[in-house]
Amino acid sequence: KPENDKTLVQNSENINEVESHELVQIETDHGNILLYLHPETPIHKKAFLDLVNEGYFNGQSFNRVIDGFVIQGGCPDPSDYSNGGLWEDTSMFIPAEFHEHLKHKPGALGGGRDNNTKMMTNPCQFYICDSTDRDLSRLDMKYTIFGFVIEGMDVVQLISELSTDKHNAPIEPVTMNASVVVLSESELNQYFEKLDRQ
C-alpha cells in the first residue's frame, strides 16, 4: 500500500475545493491499473494526460519487466547505446519535478528518461514500481515520481512476475490501452479509504 498517499494529496491541494480529478486507467489482458497523478508534478501530469488523450499508448506494451523492481511501458529505451544511452529525438522531453516526499515505493508511477545530464523525462515512457520490499531509494530525486497506483497493484505484480527474454521483455507481449477516468471528490476518497484499509 502506498504509504501516506492520502495525506500527501490533502497537503498538496485542498481536495475539498476540487470538483473532479483526472486519473488514468491502463487496460491490459491481465487486468486494469488505475493511476492517480500528483498535483505536485503538473508538467508531468499534463504531458501524460495529453499523450493518453491522443491515444499514444494504445497498442503500446510493457516492454521491460523486472520482478522485484518495475514494469516499464510506452516507448522503448534508446536502441543505440553507442550514443551514450541517449534518445536522438528529444522533442518531447520535459524538466524533472523532484520532491523529497515522492519516493520509489510499491505502486509509484515514474517517468522514464535516458542518461541526459539534466535528468529530464521523456513522457512517452513510464514505469510502475512493483510490490517489492527492495530498497529503491537510490532512484529518488533522480527519476521523477508523478503518480501512484490506487487500484490494480495485483495486476502490476502479475505482470512483474511474467517470464521474460534476455532483454527483460515479456515472452508474451503485454499490450495496453490507456484512457482518462474522471472521478468526483467523493469517488476518489473512496479509493483512498480502501487503500487505508489494506
Secondary structure, DSSP 4 states (H G I P E B T S, - for coil): --TTHHHHHHHHS-GGG-SEEEEEEEEETTEEEEEEE-TT-HHHHHHHHHHHHHTTTTT-BEEEE-TTSEEEEESPPPS-GGGSS--S--TT-B-----TT----TTEEEE---S-TT--B-TTEEEEE-S--S--GGGTTTS-EEEEEEE-HHHHHHHHTS-B-TTS-BSS--B-EEEEEEEEHHHHHHHHHHHHH-
